[in-house]
């Protein structure tokens, strides 16, 4: 026999988790983009413009952050949008 109290609380917890994900979504999406833009800017001004090759690592790190962010954010946003459509 299913416990009615646990079934009611389960729906409320899912709603809270979804709400929490919606609050953290801008932070999870915008922060890595800002960091990667800062790294690319730093690489351009200090590495590319002055010809110092030691800043190439910053550029590659920024590219890895941007690509990883785009790949995982698309899936993350799809998972947030799909429960709302149902």
C-alpha positions as CSV (number, residue, x, y, z in Angstrom):
1,X,0.0,0.0,0.0
2,X,1.6,3.3,-1.1
3,X,2.2,5.9,1.5
4,X,0.2,9.0,0.5
5,X,2.3,11.4,2.6
6,X,5.5,10.4,0.8
7,X,3.8,10.8,-2.6
8,X,2.7,14.4,-1.8
9,X,6.1,15.4,-0.5
10,X,7.8,14.0,-3.5
11,X,6.1,16.4,-5.9
12,X,6.9,19.3,-3.7
13,X,10.6,18.4,-3.6
14,X,10.7,18.1,-7.4
15,X,9.2,21.6,-7.7
16,X,11.7,23.0,-5.3
17,X,14.6,21.4,-7.1
18,X,13.4,22.7,-10.4
19,X,13.0,26.2,-9.0
20,X,16.6,25.9,-7.6
21,X,17.9,24.9,-11.0
22,X,16.1,27.9,-12.6
23,X,17.8,30.2,-10.1
24,X,21.3,28.8,-10.7
25,X,20.9,28.6,-14.5
26,X,22.1,32.1,-15.2
27,X,25.1,31.7,-12.9
28,X,26.0,28.3,-14.5
29,X,25.7,29.8,-18.0
30,X,27.1,33.3,-17.7
31,X,30.0,32.8,-15.3
32,X,32.1,30.5,-17.6
33,X,31.4,32.7,-20.6
34,X,32.7,35.8,-18.6
35,X,35.8,33.9,-17.5
36,X,36.6,32.7,-21.0
37,X,36.1,36.2,-22.4
38,X,38.5,37.5,-19.8
39,X,41.1,34.8,-20.7
40,X,40.8,35.5,-24.4
41,X,41.1,39.3,-23.8
42,X,44.2,38.7,-21.7
43,X,45.7,36.4,-24.3
44,X,45.0,38.9,-27.1
45,X,46.5,42.0,-25.3
46,X,49.5,40.2,-23.6
47,X,50.1,37.3,-25.9
48,X,49.0,37.9,-29.4
49,X,49.7,41.7,-29.6
50,X,53.2,41.5,-28.0
51,X,54.1,38.1,-29.5
52,X,54.6,36.3,-26.2
53,X,53.8,32.6,-26.7
54,X,53.5,31.8,-23.0
55,X,49.9,33.2,-23.0
56,X,48.8,30.6,-25.6
57,X,47.7,28.3,-22.8
58,X,45.2,30.9,-21.6
59,X,43.7,30.9,-25.1
60,X,43.3,27.2,-25.3
61,X,41.8,27.1,-21.8
62,X,39.3,29.7,-22.8
63,X,38.4,27.7,-25.9
64,X,37.9,24.6,-23.8
65,X,35.7,26.4,-21.4
66,X,33.5,28.0,-24.1
67,X,33.1,24.7,-26.0
68,X,32.4,22.7,-22.9
69,X,29.9,25.3,-21.7
70,X,28.1,25.4,-25.0
71,X,27.8,21.6,-25.2
72,X,26.6,21.1,-21.6
73,X,24.4,24.2,-21.4
74,X,22.4,23.2,-24.4
75,X,21.6,19.9,-22.7
76,X,21.0,21.6,-19.4
77,X,18.6,24.1,-20.9
78,X,16.7,21.4,-22.8
79,X,16.2,19.5,-19.5
80,X,14.8,22.7,-17.9
81,X,12.5,23.5,-20.7
82,X,11.1,20.0,-21.4
83,X,9.3,19.6,-18.0
84,X,7.5,23.0,-18.6
85,X,6.1,21.9,-21.9
86,X,4.4,18.8,-20.5
